[in-house]
C-alpha cells in the first residue's frame, strides 16, 4: 500500500475542536504556573537546560538517525520528524506525579517547551525535513509557511497560557480548584481527538498498523532513552532523571495532528503515525509511571 497516497478524513469541525482542545490544555497548564515555580530556573538551571537539550536537540537528532537506518516511507519519516519537533505533552505532568518524579520540573519544562515551540517546531521540522531527501520533496510540494505555523502555535499555546496566568492571579482560589479537574478533562479531550481521528480512518489504520507500530515503538523508546541519558550524563538525581525521561517521551502529538491537517492536508502516513504516537506514548508513559511509582 502506498502510504503517501492515503487521504485522511478529518473535517473543519474536527480541526476546530482540536484547536479549542489544545488551547484549553494550555490554559489548564497555566493554572499551575507561579513565579515561585520559576525559581527552579534560577536555582537549578542545569536541570532545565538538560531537559531542553534532550527534547529540542537530542530527540530530533536521534529521530533523524532512526530514519536514516530504517528508511520509512517519506510521509512516515516526516511524521516522525514532526512529532520529535513538538513540545512536551501536558499529560507528562500527570504521569510524572504518578511516577513520583519532580513534578515542578515537569511543569516548568512543559511550559517552556510549549512557549518556545513557536520557534523550535518549524525550525526542527524544516531543518531535518530538508536534510532527508525523500521528506524534502514533501516539504517543497506543501510549501509550508513559517508565518502560518507561528500564528497557529501562538493562538493555541502562547495566548491561552497568558490568559490562564492572568486568570490564576485574578481568581487564585478558583484556579486552584480548577487545576486538577482541568488536567483530567484535558486528557479526556485529547484522547477523544486521537481516537476520533483513528475511528474516522479505521480501515486506513488497520491497513498500515504493521508498518507504523514498530516505528513508533522504536521512536518512543529513543525519546524515553534521550531523556534518561541526558539526565544521567549531567549527573542529575534519579527523581529528575525520571522527569526528563517522561517529559521527552511524552510529546504533544495533538499539536502535531493539528499542524498536519492545517498545513499538509492530512497527509496519510504522517497523520497515522502521529495519531498512533498519541496513543502509544500514553501506554508507555503509564507503564513507566506504574513501575517507578511502586519502587
C-alpha positions in Angstrom: 0.0 0.0 0.0 1.2 3.5 -0.9 1.1 5.3 2.4 1.7 8.7 0.8 -1.4 8.3 -1.3 -3.7 7.8 1.7 -6.1 10.7 2.3 -7.1 11.2 5.9 -10.7 12.1 6.8 -10.9 15.0 9.2 -13.3 17.9 8.6 -13.2 21.5 9.6 -15.3 20.8 12.7 -12.7 18.3 13.9 -9.9 20.8 13.3 -11.8 23.5 15.2 -12.4 21.0 18.1 -8.7 20.2 18.1 -7.8 23.9 18.2 -10.1 24.5 21.2 -8.9 21.4 23.0 -5.2 22.3 22.7 -5.9 25.9 23.8 -7.9 24.5 26.7 -5.0 22.2 27.7 -2.5 25.2 27.6 -4.9 27.3 29.7 -5.0 24.4 32.3 -1.2 24.2 32.4 -1.0 28.0 33.1 -3.2 27.4 36.2 -0.2 25.6 37.7 2.2 28.4 36.8 3.5 30.6 39.6 6.5 32.9 39.9 7.7 30.6 42.7 8.0 27.7 40.3 10.3 29.7 38.1 12.8 29.9 40.9 13.9 26.4 39.7 15.2 28.1 36.5 17.3 30.4 38.6 18.4 28.0 41.3 18.9 24.8 39.2 19.3 25.9 35.5 21.2 22.7 34.8 18.0 20.7 35.2 16.0 22.9 32.8 18.8 23.2 30.2 19.3 19.4 30.3 15.6 18.9 29.7 15.6 21.4 26.8 18.6 19.8 25.3 17.1 16.3 25.5 13.8 17.4 24.0 14.7 20.1 21.5 18.1 18.9 20.2 18.9 15.3 21.1 15.4 13.8 20.3 15.2 15.3 16.8 18.8 14.2 16.1 18.0 10.6 17.2 14.9 10.7 15.2 16.8 11.6 12.1 19.3 8.7 12.8 16.4 6.2 13.1 15.0 7.4 9.8 18.4 7.0 8.1 18.7 3.5 9.4 15.1 2.3 9.0 14.2 4.2 5.8 10.5 4.5 6.3 8.1 5.9 3.7 8.5 9.6 3.2 5.3 10.6 4.9 6.1 8.4 7.9 9.5 9.9 8.2 8.2 13.4 8.1 5.6 12.5 10.7 8.3 11.2 13.0 10.3 14.4 12.5 7.2 16.5 13.3 6.4 14.5 16.5 10.1 15.0 17.6 9.8 18.7 16.8 6.7 19.2 19.0 6.9 20.3 22.7 6.1 18.0 25.6 2.6 16.9 26.1 0.5 18.2 29.0 -0.2 14.7 30.4 3.5 14.4 31.1 2.8 16.4 34.3 0.2 13.9 35.4 2.3 10.9 34.6 5.3 12.5 36.4 3.2 12.8 39.5 2.3 9.1 39.3 5.9 8.2 38.8 6.9 10.2 42.0 9.3 12.3 40.0 10.0 16.0 40.1 6.5 17.4 39.1 7.5 21.1 39.4 10.4 20.5 37.0 7.9 18.7 34.6 5.6 21.7 34.7 8.4 24.1 34.0 9.7 22.0 31.1 6.2 21.7 29.6 5.6 25.4 29.8 9.0 26.4 28.4 9.0 23.9 25.6 5.4 24.8 24.7 6.3 28.5 24.7 9.4 28.3 22.6 7.8 25.7 20.3 6.8 28.8 18.3 10.4 28.8 17.1 11.8 25.3 17.5 8.9 23.3 16.0 9.1 25.0 12.5 13.0 25.2 12.7 13.5 21.5 13.5 10.8 20.4 11.0 12.4 22.5 8.2 15.9 21.5 9.1 15.5 17.7 9.3 12.7 17.6 6.7 15.0 19.2 4.2 18.1 17.2 5.3 16.4 13.9 4.3 15.9 13.9 0.6 12.5 11.9 0.5 10.9 14.3 3.0 12.5 17.2 1.3 10.2 16.6 -1.7 7.1 16.7 0.5 8.1 19.9 2.2 8.7 21.6 -1.2 5.4 20.3 -2.5 3.5 21.6 0.5 5.5 24.8 0.7 4.7 25.2 4.5 4.6 28.8 5.7 6.6 29.6 8.8 4.4 32.6 9.5 1.2 30.5 9.5 2.9 27.9 11.7 4.0 30.6 14.2 0.5 32.1 14.1 -1.2 28.8 14.8 1.2 27.9 17.6 0.7 31.4 19.1 -3.1 31.1 19.1 -3.2 27.6 20.7 -0.2 27.9 23.1 1.1 31.4 23.9 -2.3 33.3 24.2 -4.0 30.6 26.3 -1.0 30.4 28.7 -1.1 34.2 29.1 -4.9 34.2 29.7 -4.6 31.3 32.2 -1.8 33.0 34.1 -3.9 36.2 34.3 -6.9 34.2 35.4 -4.9 32.5 38.1 -3.7 35.8 39.5 -7.2 37.3 39.4 -9.0 34.3 40.9 -6.4 32.2 42.7 -8.8 30.1 44.8 -10.9 29.2 41.8 -7.8 28.5 39.7 -6.6 26.1 42.5 -9.9 24.2 42.5 -10.0 24.0 38.7 -6.3 22.9 38.1 -6.7 19.2 38.8 -10.1 18.6 37.1 -8.9 20.5 34.1 -5.9 18.2 33.7 -8.2 15.2 33.8 -10.7 16.8 31.3 -7.8 17.9 29.1 -6.5 14.3 29.0 -10.0 13.1 28.1 -10.4 15.7 25.3 -7.0 14.8 23.9 -7.9 11.1 23.8 -11.2 11.9 22.0 -9.1 13.7 19.3 -6.7 10.8 18.8 -9.4 8.1 18.9 -11.7 10.2 16.8 -9.0 10.5 14.1 -8.5 6.8 14.2 -12.2 5.9 14.1 -12.7 8.2 11.1 -9.9 6.4 9.3 -10.3 2.9 10.8 -9.7 1.0 7.6 -6.6 3.0 6.7 -5.3 2.4 10.2 -5.8 -1.3 10.0 -4.1 -1.5 6.7 -0.9 0.3 7.9 -0.7 -0.7 11.6 2.0 -3.3 10.7 4.1 -0.5 9.1 3.8 2.0 11.9 3.7 0.0 15.1 7.4 -1.0 15.2 8.5 2.5 14.0 6.6 4.2 16.8 7.8 1.7 19.4 11.5 2.3 18.4 10.9 6.1 18.2 9.2 6.3 21.6 11.9 4.2 23.2 14.5 6.6 21.7 12.6 9.5 23.2 12.5 8.0 26.6 16.2 7.0 26.4 17.0 10.5 25.3 15.6 12.0 28.5 17.1 9.5 30.9 20.5 9.5 29.2 20.7 13.3 29.3 19.9 13.4 33.0 22.4 10.6 33.7 25.1 12.4 31.6 24.6 15.6 33.7 24.6 13.7 37.0 21.1 14.6 38.0 19.3 12.9 40.8 17.1 9.8 39.9 14.0 11.8 40.6 15.0 14.4 38.0 16.0 11.7 35.5 12.6 10.2 35.8 11.1 13.6 35.0 13.3 14.1 31.9 12.5 10.6 30.7 8.8 11.2 30.9 8.9 14.8 29.6 10.9 13.8 26.5 8.9 10.6 25.9 5.5 12.3 26.0 5.2 14.6 23.0 2.3 17.0 22.1 1.0 14.8 19.3 -2.2 16.7 19.4 -0.3 19.8 18.1 1.3 17.5 15.6 -2.1 16.4 14.2 -3.3 20.0 14.1 -0.3 21.1 12.0 -0.7 18.1 9.7 -4.3 18.8 9.0 -3.6 22.6 8.7 -0.6 22.5 6.5 -0.2 19.0 5.0 -3.9 18.3 4.0 -3.9 15.4 6.5 -1.1 13.5 4.6 -1.8 9.8 5.2 1.2 8.2 6.8 2.2 11.4 8.5 -1.2 11.7 10.3 -1.5 8.0 11.1 1.9 7.7 12.7 1.3 10.9 14.7 -2.1 9.6 15.9 -0.6 6.2 16.9 2.2 8.1 18.7 -0.6 9.9 20.7 -1.9 6.5 21.9 1.3 4.7 22.4 3.1 7.3 24.5 0.2 7.1 26.9 0.7 3.4 27.2 4.4 3.6 27.6 4.1 6.6 30.0 1.7 4.9 32.3 3.7 1.7 32.2 6.8 3.6 33.4 4.8 5.5 36.0 3.4 2.3 37.4 6.9 0.7 37.7 8.6 3.8 39.1 5.6 4.7 41.3 5.8 1.3 43.1 9.5 1.4 43.6 
